[in-house]
């Protein structure tokens, strides 16, 4: 059974359906078993049909015996926060149809049960990034801490304390809301950090940082402890599609007029759907 990973959908339902159906048809024509399909998070928001996209992935997942799943992205968490009155809706959001849908509660319940990170065929899947101090095993363990909070009885209380840019560096001594916030920020928001793992949340529309800043893409930090696995992530459309020996970046800018991309983890086959430009790059909209 092959495994395909698909980048950020962000409410682009038409492209999501087209790409998934191409994958399923291709594997069926080859006489292969139904493939596993994993999504990089940010299923919704910014694109034209967040409700249909969320319903589609939920239905795929629930009918797949575990073969189809998604990690959570920052926009997915934003939906949960807006739904509970913790964050205001922004002008660029396209999530209100979800909040007014008759199956709203079922969709939100399914969403908050999703993992923050997955390890599959020696590929570590996250939405945003992995702190250089974390091994793959540590990443999964820290992700499980957030998953427990999201699935627990006080999950709304967790969401109330989830937002903020501090602490911006990891320490095993972190506890409580600060610890969980640091984990969420790394897994769903991080793009750049310093050599010693201090996260930056200001640079959003660039793939490069000023060398004088001391910042670098998190995956370029020397000695990062996930160098022994292939890390697969989305979140960073300015970076674009990257297929490297130990790295796969899959946010190829679907809502920005780029492509929706899927990569097979077994042989690196690339499948893409062209997407019309829906959003314009601005600091307020791009990669919040």
N, C-alpha and C positions, 0 to 999 in steps of 0.2 A: 504494500500500500504506500503510495507516494503521499508526500505532504507539501501543500502549497501555503504560502503566507501572503496575505494581501495587505496593502498599505492603507492609510487613513481614508475612510469612505466619506466622512463629514457630510452625510446626508445626500450623497449622490447615488440615489437609488437605481436609476437606469443603468449607470455604468457598473454598479455592484452586481446587479442581476446578469448583465451581459458577460461579465468576466467570470462569475461563478459558473454560469451555464457553459461557457467555453471550456473551462477546466473539467467539468463533469462529462461533457460530450467527448472531449479528447480521451479521457481515461476509459470511458465506456467503449469507444471505437477501438481502442487498443486491447480490449478484453481484460483490462485491469480492474481490480476491486475499487469500490468507491474511495476516493482519496480523502485524506484528512485536510481540512482547510482551517487555517488560523488567521485571525485578523489582528492588526497592530494597535487597535484602539482608536478612539475618536470616530466611533461609528456615526455620530450625529453632529449637527450644528454647522452653520455657514452655508451648506448646500441646500438645494431646493426642496428636498422631501425627507426630512429627518424622521418623521413618523413612519413612513413606508420602509425606510432603510432599517430602522430599529426592529420593526415587526418582521422584516425579511430575515435578518440575521438571527433573531430569537427563534423563528420557526425552523430555520436550518439547523441551529444548534440543538433544539429540543427533539428533532427527528433524526439525529445522527448517531445515537449511542456513544456520544463523547468524541466523535471524530471532528466536530466543528465547534470552535470556541473563539473567544476573543479575550485579550487583556484589556484592562481599563485605561483610557486616556484622560487627559485633563478636561476635555469637553464632555466626556461621559460623567465625570465627577461633578462638573458644573451643572449638568442637568439635574442630578440628584440634589444639589444644593439649592438651585432655584425652585425646584418642586417643593422644598421644605421651608421656603421663605428665608433662607440663609444668605443667598446672593440675589441681587437684582438681575433681571433680564437685561441684556445689553441690546443696543440698536441693531447689531449685526447677528443676533441669535435667530435661529430658525427652529426653536424647540417648543414654541407655544402649542402647535398642533398635538404634540405628545402630551402636554400637560392637560389638554382638554379632551383627550381621547377616552372612550369608554373603557378601554383596556389599560389605561394609564398605570394603575396600581400593579397590575401583572407585569407590565413592561419594566417598571422601576424595580420591582422585586427581583426579576430575572437579572437586570443589569447589575445590581449591587451584589449578586452572588458570583460575579465573574472574577477571575484571578487578576492579580496585579503583575504577575510574571509567570512564565511557563518555560520548562526545559524539555525539549523534544529533539531526539536524534542529535544530541550534543549541540543543539542550537538554543540559546537563551533568548527568549522573546520578551521584550518590554515595550512600552510605548515611547518613553523619552530617553532615558539613559541609565547608566549604572555607575555608581561612584567607584573611583579607582581602588579604594580600599577593600571593596567587596569581591569575594570569589563568587562563582555561580551558586554554590551552596548557601553562602551568606545572603545573596540576593533573594533566593527563594525563601529563606527563613524570615528575612525582614519583610518581604512581600506578604508572607502569611500573617504577620502581625497586623498589617493593615486590613487584610481580608477578614480576619477575625473581628476587627472593629466594625467593618461594614456589614457583616452578617449578624452581628450581635444585637442584643436588645436595646442598647443605647447608641445605635448607629447614627441617629440624627444628632446626638450630642457630639459624636466624633466629627461629623461634618462641620459643626459650628466652630470647632477649634482647628480645622484642617488648613485654613488659609493663612498666608504670611510667608515672608522670605527668610525668616530666621527660625531655628539656627541654619546657617548656610554651609556648615561643615559637619561631617559625621564624627560621632564619638560613641563608643560603647557605653559611656556613662549617661547618655541621653535617656530620659524616661518620660512616660506620660505623653501628653499632646505634642510636646516638642520633638520627641523621638518619632512619633508617627508622622508628624508634619515633614520632618526631614526626609523620611523614606518616601512619602508621596511626592515631594518636590523632585527628588532624584529620579524616580521611576516615571514621572509623567510630565515634568517641566524642564529638566536640565538639558542644556545644549553645550554650554561652555563651563569650564571650571579651571582653577589654577592647578599647578603641578601637585600641590598637596591637598587637592580635593575641595577647595572652597568654591561653591556654586555661584554662578552669575545668572541673573534672571532679566537683565536689561537688553542684551543683544538677542534680537529675534529675527531680523530680516537679513542676516548675513551668514555666510558659511565660514567666514574668517574673522578673527579678532586682530586688533592692532597688536603687533608683537610687544609693544611697550606696556601693554596692559597686564602681561603675564598670563593671559587666558588662552586656552586652547580647547578644541573639541574634546569632550570627555574621553572619547575613545583613543585619542592621541597621547594621553598622559603616560609617560614612561613607567613601565612596571605595573600597569593596571592588572589586577588579579583575575580578570575575566579573559585574559589573552589566550587561555587554553581552550576556550569554547568560541563558537561563532555567535556573536550577538546580533540579533535582528531587532530593528526598531523602526518607528515612524517619526511623526512629530516635527520634522525639520525639512520643510519643503524647500527652503533656500539652499540646503545642502543637496537635495535632489537624490536621484537613484544612485546608490553606491553598491557595487558587487565586488567585494574584496575577499581575500582568503579567509579572514576571521571576522568579517563584518558585512552585514547587509542592511542598507538604509532604504526604506521603501516608500517614504512620503515623496512622491513625484508630482505633487501639486495638483491633485484632481480638481479642487474647487478654484484653483488659480489659473485654469486653462492649460494644465499639463496633462498628465496621464494618471489613470489608476493602474497600479502595477501589482503583479503577482509573481513570485519566484518559487520554483520547486526546490525544496531543500535537498532533494536527492541528487539532482543533476544540474542545478542552477538554470534550468529553462526559465526564460522570461516571457510572460504574457502581459499585454497592456491594452487598455481601452483609452482612446482619446477622449478628452473632456472639454466641453465649452468653458470659457472663462465665466465664472459666476461672481467671484470676489476680486477686489483690487487690493494690491499690497499696500497696507498702511500700518503704522505702529499699533493702532487700536484693534485691527482685525487679524493681523497675521500671527498665527501660532500662539494665541493667548493661552 
